[in-house]
Amino acid sequence: MICFRASIESYFLQGEDVQSTTLTFFNLPEDSKLGLRDQICEMVSSAITSQILSPDKRLPSCRELAQQLDVSRNTVFAAYNRLIDLGLLVSRNRSGYFIAPDSQSILALKKDKNQDVPQERKPSPVEFGPSGLVPVLNPLNWNSYPYPFIYNQIDPGLFPVESWRECSRLALSRIQKPAWMDDSVESDSPQLIQQLRQRLLNYRGIYAEEDEILITLGTQNALFIIGSVFSNKDKTIAIEDPGYFGALNAFKLSGNEVVGVPVNEGGLDVTAIPNNCQLVFTTPSHQFPTMVTMSETRRKELLEASVKQDFLIIEDDYEAEMNYFDRRSRSIRSFDQDNRVIYIGSLSKTVSPGIRLGFMVAHRDIIQRARMIRGVMMRHPPTIIQETVALFFRLGYYDSHLRNLQRRYKKRWHVMHDAITKHLSMLEQTKNKGGTSFWLRGPEGFNARDLADRLKEKGVLIDIGEIFYLNEDKRSFRLGFAFVTMQKLEEGIKIIAEEVKYLLK
């Protein structure tokens, strides 16, 4: 293992080339049997392979590196010349030594030739036991697969790049001191709070004051904050089963005991909520992951139960906008007269997952405590992003973008529904009224993980259902379609159908 370390400390130059104000710190390996020249060559080539060195940043001069390593300048000069001969470095007149443009490809060829040589890895100084958390299982290169039927991704071609660029430019305007230059631990962007109240929350029948709203880094951040607010109590948190594993992770990690409540064709079964719960988490607009919509009657039943059994409701209203048939359902929060509902939402599905902005609406005392916890965790979401999103709302780009998404996703939903009905009729399909995914369940003995493994070899990715259950169930899987193009939807369903038939033989 090559001993190379790039220090983040700054090494300030005095009287040297002003092209770079910092230099990387190098360390020679302590137990190498190579000569000094070759140790330096190995050290620098390792840094190039690791891409720690920037191609446009000059390396230390012979004198500087000699001082760092406590070796002679001639030794460094010989090492640099050897690296130039190997095509890894170039010398620029009056500028110094730089990484050669083709160095990465040269080292990659050498790495391929030596790929059978095992790489030594130092063991971790700490051993970790099972975390109990549910991991995200999708491969990092999921978007390179031909048919990625996975959830929580959006078609990048639908994002209004030019509109976002204009809002970013306006947010960065220096006509007056920008609001985003201040620390905002105790507050959020007033412009964004106003836009949420006027253009999003009131569409859901929610009328909240400024001190009843908190900006978060998406719903996942909101859930962890809520879990922290209500931790260290002798009551449990109830979640849907199957349900959102991100909520399970957030509540467990914040020190809470979690219990499951079964889900049926109407969503969360209110009659099955156990006693001694302090919070009940639900996704009423499109139940995660089955996609069923909770009826208005059941929403009111849940509110009544919250008063009788003395618990609060966490309403995650994701994909409420993606209802393609009936009118949009009223949120549970809109029926709430007793401040029993903590309403959370996100812009990940409607704007972009990478923006990582969400919000929480609750009684001002809960928001005050949540703001304190958020401040300890990460002070506040980036204000420049808040200001940009506020402009995105105010200039009408959000409404226009949302209408475009609804129109496009509705077409994809129908293509998916027809293809599933035609090719996967052997599976049980949960009825839904919209959203961006479908929930399917096989017969007894069917294993969705086996299906996922076989499909992956054919370029198809699916979400296996077992990760959403507190109690094991291997028969279900989910197909998200927001990222897959219209032309590939039925093609992918046909491939899935072939593998399902093979497994059902």
C-alpha positions in Angstrom: 0.0 0.0 0.0 1.5 3.3 -1.0 1.7 5.8 1.8 0.4 9.1 0.5 -1.3 11.8 2.4 -2.7 15.1 1.1 -3.1 17.5 3.9 -5.9 20.0 3.9 -3.7 22.5 5.6 -2.4 25.4 3.6 1.3 25.7 2.7 1.6 29.4 1.8 4.2 30.3 -0.7 6.6 33.2 -0.2 8.1 34.7 -3.3 7.1 31.8 -5.4 5.0 31.4 -8.5 1.6 33.1 -7.8 -0.3 30.6 -10.0 -1.0 28.5 -6.9 -1.2 29.8 -3.3 -1.2 26.3 -1.7 0.9 23.2 -2.1 0.0 19.6 -1.2 1.9 18.0 1.6 3.6 14.7 0.8 4.8 11.9 3.0 7.2 9.2 2.0 6.4 5.6 3.1 8.1 4.6 6.3 9.0 1.0 5.5 9.6 1.1 1.7 12.5 -0.9 0.3 12.8 1.3 -2.7 15.4 4.0 -3.2 14.5 7.6 -2.5 14.0 8.5 -6.1 11.6 5.6 -6.7 9.7 6.3 -3.5 9.1 9.8 -4.7 8.0 8.5 -8.1 5.6 6.0 -6.5 4.3 8.7 -4.1 3.5 11.2 -6.9 2.0 8.5 -9.3 -0.3 7.3 -6.4 -1.5 10.9 -5.9 -2.2 11.2 -9.7 -4.1 7.8 -9.7 -6.2 8.9 -6.6 -7.0 12.2 -8.5 -6.0 14.1 -5.4 -3.9 16.4 -7.5 -5.6 18.9 -9.7 -4.3 18.8 -13.4 -4.0 22.6 -13.5 -2.2 23.0 -10.2 1.6 22.9 -10.3 3.5 20.4 -8.1 5.9 21.6 -5.5 9.2 22.8 -7.0 12.3 20.6 -6.5 13.4 22.9 -3.6 10.0 22.9 -1.9 9.5 19.1 -2.1 13.1 18.5 -1.0 12.4 20.6 2.1 9.1 18.8 2.8 10.7 15.3 2.5 14.1 16.2 3.9 15.9 14.8 0.9 18.3 16.5 -1.6 17.1 18.6 -4.5 18.9 16.4 -6.9 16.9 13.4 -5.7 13.6 15.2 -6.4 14.9 16.5 -9.7 15.8 12.9 -10.8 12.4 11.7 -9.7 10.5 14.4 -11.6 12.6 13.7 -14.7 11.7 10.0 -14.4 8.0 10.8 -14.2 8.4 13.0 -17.3 10.0 10.1 -19.1 7.0 7.9 -18.1 4.6 10.5 -19.5 3.0 11.3 -16.1 4.4 14.8 -15.7 5.3 17.7 -17.9 7.6 20.6 -17.3 6.5 24.1 -18.4 9.1 26.8 -18.9 9.1 29.3 -16.0 6.0 27.6 -14.5 7.1 24.4 -13.0 5.9 20.7 -13.1 2.3 19.7 -13.9 0.4 16.5 -14.3 0.5 15.3 -18.0 -2.9 15.3 -19.8 -2.6 11.6 -20.6 -1.4 10.5 -17.2 -4.7 8.9 -16.1 -4.9 6.7 -19.1 -1.3 5.6 -18.8 -1.8 4.6 -15.1 -5.1 2.9 -16.0 -3.3 0.7 -18.5 -0.8 -0.3 -15.8 -3.5 -0.9 -13.3 -5.3 -3.3 -15.8 -2.1 -5.2 -16.2 -1.7 -5.6 -12.5 -5.4 -6.1 -11.6 -4.7 -9.6 -10.2 -2.4 -8.1 -7.5 -4.3 -7.8 -4.3 -4.5 -4.3 -2.8 -3.7 -4.1 0.9 -6.3 -2.3 2.9 -5.8 -1.3 6.5 -8.5 -2.5 8.9 -10.9 0.0 10.5 -9.8 0.9 14.1 -13.5 0.5 15.1 -15.8 -2.5 14.8 -19.5 -1.7 14.1 -22.3 -4.1 14.9 -25.6 -4.3 13.0 -27.2 -0.8 12.7 -30.7 -2.0 12.3 -31.2 0.7 9.5 -32.6 -0.1 6.1 -30.1 0.8 3.4 -30.8 2.1 -0.1 -29.9 -0.8 -2.4 -29.8 0.8 -5.9 -26.4 0.7 -7.6 -24.6 4.0 -7.9 -24.7 3.8 -11.7 -28.5 3.1 -11.8 -29.0 5.7 -14.5 -26.8 3.8 -16.9 -29.3 0.9 -16.9 -31.7 0.8 -19.9 -34.8 0.3 -17.7 -34.3 1.8 -14.2 -37.8 1.3 -12.8 -36.8 2.7 -9.5 -38.5 5.3 -7.4 -37.5 8.7 -6.2 -35.8 9.8 -9.5 -37.1 12.3 -12.1 -36.6 12.6 -15.7 -33.8 15.3 -16.0 -35.2 16.3 -19.4 -38.3 17.7 -17.7 -36.4 20.1 -15.4 -36.7 23.8 -16.5 -33.0 24.5 -16.6 -33.3 28.0 -18.2 -35.9 29.1 -15.6 -33.8 27.8 -12.7 -30.7 29.6 -14.2 -32.6 32.9 -14.3 -33.7 32.5 -10.6 -30.1 31.7 -9.6 -28.9 34.7 -11.4 -31.4 37.0 -9.7 -30.7 35.4 -6.3 -27.0 36.2 -6.8 -27.7 39.8 -7.7 -25.5 42.3 -5.8 -27.7 45.4 -6.4 -28.1 45.3 -2.6 -26.7 43.1 0.1 -28.1 39.6 -0.7 -30.2 38.0 2.0 -28.4 34.8 1.6 -25.1 36.3 3.0 -26.4 36.3 6.6 -26.5 33.5 9.1 -30.1 32.3 9.4 -30.2 29.9 12.3 -33.2 31.5 14.0 -35.2 32.2 10.8 -35.7 31.1 7.2 -36.1 33.0 4.0 -39.1 35.2 4.5 -39.7 35.2 0.7 -39.8 31.4 0.6 -42.1 31.1 3.7 -44.4 33.6 2.0 -44.4 31.6 -1.3 -45.1 28.4 0.5 -48.0 29.9 2.3 -49.5 31.5 -0.8 -48.7 29.0 -3.6 -48.5 25.6 -2.0 -50.0 25.2 1.5 -53.3 27.0 0.7 -53.8 24.6 -2.2 -53.8 21.9 0.4 -56.3 23.8 2.6 -53.5 24.7 5.1 -53.4 28.2 6.5 -50.3 28.7 8.7 -48.5 31.6 10.2 -44.8 32.3 9.6 -43.8 30.9 13.0 -45.6 27.7 12.3 -43.3 26.8 9.3 -39.8 25.4 9.3 -37.6 24.9 6.2 -35.8 21.5 6.2 -33.4 19.6 4.0 -36.2 17.5 2.5 -38.7 15.3 4.4 -35.9 12.9 5.6 -34.3 15.8 7.5 -37.8 16.8 8.8 -38.5 13.2 10.1 -35.2 13.0 12.0 -35.8 16.4 13.6 -39.3 15.3 14.6 -37.9 12.1 16.0 -35.4 14.1 18.0 -38.1 16.4 19.3 -40.1 13.5 20.7 -37.3 11.2 21.7 -36.6 10.0 25.3 -40.2 9.4 26.0 -41.9 6.2 27.1 -44.2 6.2 24.1 -43.8 4.6 20.7 -44.0 5.9 17.2 -46.4 4.0 14.8 -45.6 3.8 11.1 -47.4 2.1 8.2 -46.4 -1.5 7.5 -45.4 -1.7 4.7 -44.2 1.9 4.8 -41.4 4.4 4.2 -38.1 2.9 5.5 -36.7 6.4 5.6 -39.1 7.2 8.5 -38.2 4.0 10.2 -34.5 4.9 10.0 -35.0 8.4 11.2 -37.1 7.4 14.2 -34.8 4.6 15.2 -31.7 6.7 14.8 -33.2 9.5 17.0 -33.8 7.0 19.8 -37.4 6.0 19.4 -39.2 2.7 19.5 -41.2 2.0 16.4 -44.2 -0.2 15.9 -46.0 -1.1 12.6 -49.7 -0.5 11.7 -51.0 -2.6 8.8 -52.2 -1.1 5.5 -55.2 -2.1 3.5 -56.9 -0.8 0.3 -57.8 2.4 2.2 -54.3 3.1 3.5 -53.4 3.0 7.2 -55.8 0.9 9.3 -56.9 3.3 12.0 -58.5 0.6 14.1 -55.1 -1.2 14.4 -53.2 1.7 15.9 -51.9 0.5 19.3 -52.3 2.4 22.5 -49.5 4.3 24.1 -48.3 5.9 20.8 -47.1 9.5 20.8 -46.9 9.8 17.0 -48.5 8.1 14.0 -46.7 8.5 10.7 -48.8 8.3 7.5 -48.7 9.0 3.8 -52.3 9.6 2.9 -52.2 11.0 -0.6 -50.3 8.0 -2.1 -49.4 5.5 0.6 -45.7 4.7 0.5 -45.1 2.2 -1.1 -48.5 0.7 -2.1 -49.8 4.0 -3.6 -53.4 3.7 -2.3 -55.1 7.0 -1.4 -56.7 7.4 2.0 -60.4 8.4 1.8 -61.7 11.6 3.4 -63.7 9.5 5.8 -60.6 7.6 7.1 -58.7 10.8 7.4 -61.3 12.2 9.8 -61.3 8.9 11.6 -57.6 9.2 12.1 -58.0 12.7 13.5 -60.7 11.5 15.9 -58.5 8.6 17.1 -55.6 11.1 17.7 -57.8 12.9 20.2 -59.2 9.7 21.9 -55.8 8.0 22.1 -53.8 11.2 22.6 -51.2 11.0 19.8 -50.0 13.4 17.1 -50.1 12.7 13.4 -47.2 13.2 11.1 -48.7 13.7 7.6 -46.2 13.2 4.8 -48.2 14.5 1.9 -45.7 13.5 -0.9 -47.0 13.3 -4.5 -50.3 14.9 -3.5 -50.2 16.9 -6.8 -50.0 13.7 -8.9 -53.6 12.6 -8.8 -54.7 12.0 -12.4 -58.4 11.2 -11.9 -60.3 12.6 -8.9 -59.9 16.1 -7.4 -57.1 16.5 -5.1 -57.9 15.2 -1.6 -57.9 17.6 1.3 -54.9 17.2 3.6 -55.5 15.8 7.1 -54.0 19.0 8.4 -56.8 21.0 6.8 -59.4 19.2 9.0 -57.3 19.7 12.1 -58.8 21.9 14.7 -56.7 20.9 17.7 -53.1 21.2 16.3 -52.8 17.4 16.2 -51.1 17.2 12.8 -47.4 17.8 11.9 -47.5 18.4 8.1 -44.3 17.7 6.2 -43.6 18.2 2.5 -40.7 18.2 0.0 -39.8 19.7 -3.4 -37.8 16.7 -4.4 -40.5 15.1 -6.5 -41.8 18.3 -8.1 -38.6 20.3 -8.6 -35.5 18.1 -8.1 -34.2 15.6 -5.6 -30.8 17.3 -5.6 -32.2 20.6 -4.3 -33.0 19.0 -1.0 -35.5 21.4 0.3 -38.6 20.6 2.3 -40.8 22.1 5.0 -42.6 21.3 8.2 -45.9 22.9 9.4 -46.9 22.4 13.1 -47.9 24.3 16.3 -45.4 27.1 16.9 -44.1 25.5 20.1 -43.2 22.3 18.1 -41.6 24.5 15.4 -39.6 26.4 18.0 -38.2 23.2 19.5 -37.5 21.8 16.0 -35.7 24.9 15.0 -33.4 24.6 18.0 -32.6 21.0 17.1 -32.1 21.9 13.4 -29.6 24.6 14.5 -27.6 22.1 16.4 -27.6 19.6 13.5 -26.7 21.9 10.6 -27.7 25.4 11.6 -30.0 25.9 8.6 -30.6 24.9 4.9 -28.5 26.9 2.5 -30.1 30.4 2.2 -29.0 30.9 -1.4 -31.1 27.8 -2.3 -34.1 29.1 -0.3 -33.9 32.4 -2.1 -33.6 30.7 -5.5 -36.6 28.5 -4.8 -38.6 31.5 -3.6 -38.0 33.2 -6.9 -38.9 30.0 -8.8 -42.3 30.2 -7.1 -42.8 33.9 -7.3 -42.1 34.2 -11.0 -44.6 31.4 -11.8 -42.0 28.8 -12.9 -43.1 26.3 -10.3 -46.7 26.3 -11.4 -45.7 25.9 -15.0 -43.3 23.2 -14.2 -45.8 21.3 -12.1 -48.4 21.4 -14.9 -45.8 20.0 -17.3 -45.0 17.2 -14.9 -48.6 16.3 -14.3 -49.3 16.2 -18.0 -46.2 14.0 -18.8 -46.5 11.7 -15.8 -50.2 11.1 -16.5 -49.3 9.9 -20.0 -46.7 7.6 -18.6 -49.0 6.3 -15.9 -51.5 5.2 -18.5 -48.9 3.5 -20.6 -47.6 1.7 -17.5 -51.1 0.7 -16.3 -52.0 -0.7 -19.7 -48.7 -2.6 -20.0 -49.0 -4.1 -16.6 -52.6 -5.1 -17.2 -51.6 -6.7 -20.5 -48.3 -8.4 -19.6 -48.4 -8.9 -15.8 -52.0 -9.9 -15.1 -50.6 -12.9 -13.2 -49.6 -10.5 -10.4 -51.8 -8.7 -7.9 -51.8 -4.9 -8.7 -52.7 -2.4 -6.1 -55.3 0.1 -7.3 -54.2 3.7 -7.3 -55.3 7.1 -8.6 -51.9 8.5 -9.6 -48.4 8.9 -8.4 -45.2 7.8 -10.1 -45.1 4.1 -9.3 -47.0 0.8 -9.2 -47.1 -1.8 -6.4 -47.3 -5.5 -7.5 -47.5 -8.7 -5.5 -46.8 -12.3 -6.5 -48.5 -15.5 -5.3 -47.3 -17.6 -2.4 -43.8 -18.7 -2.9 -42.9 -15.9 -5.2 -39.6 -14.1 -4.4 -39.2 -10.6 -5.6 -35.5 -10.6 -4.8 -34.9 -13.5 -7.2 -36.8 -11.5 -9.8 -34.7 -8.4 -9.2 -31.4 -10.3 -9.5 -32.5 -11.9 -12.8 -33.8 -8.5 -14.2 -30.6 -6.7 -13.2 -28.6 -8.9 -15.6 -31.0 -7.8 -18.4 -30.6 -4.1 -17.6 -33.8 -3.7 -15.6 -33.9 -2.3 -12.0 -36.9 -2.7 -9.7 -37.5 -1.9 -6.0 -37.9 -5.1 -4.0 -40.8 -4.8 -1.5 -39.3 -6.6 1.5 -37.3 -3.5 2.6 -40.6 -1.7 3.3 -42.0 -4.2 5.8 -41.3 -4.5 9.5 -42.4 -8.1 9.2 -40.8 -10.0 6.3 -42.7 -10.2 3.0 -40.8 -11.3 -0.1 -43.6 -11.3 -2.6 -43.9 -7.6 -3.5 -42.0 -5.1 -5.6 -42.5 -1.6 -6.9 -42.0 -0.1 -10.4 -41.3 3.6 -10.6 -41.6 5.2 -14.0 -40.6 8.8 -13.6 -37.2 8.3 -15.1 -37.9 5.8 -17.8 -38.8 7.3 -21.2 -42.2 6.7 -22.8 -40.7 4.6 -25.6 -39.1 2.1 -23.1 -41.9 1.6 -20.7 -43.7 -1.3 -22.4 -40.4 -2.8 -23.5 -39.3 -3.0 -19.9 -42.6 -4.4 -18.7 -42.3 -7.2 -21.3 -38.8 -8.1 -20.0 -40.2 -8.2 -16.4 -43.1 -10.4 -17.5 -40.8 -12.9 -19.1 -38.8 -13.3 -15.9 -42.0 -13.4 -13.8 -43.3 -16.3 -15.9 -40.0 -18.1 -15.6 -40.1 -17.9 -11.8 -43.7 -19.0 -11.6 -43.1 -22.2 -13.6 
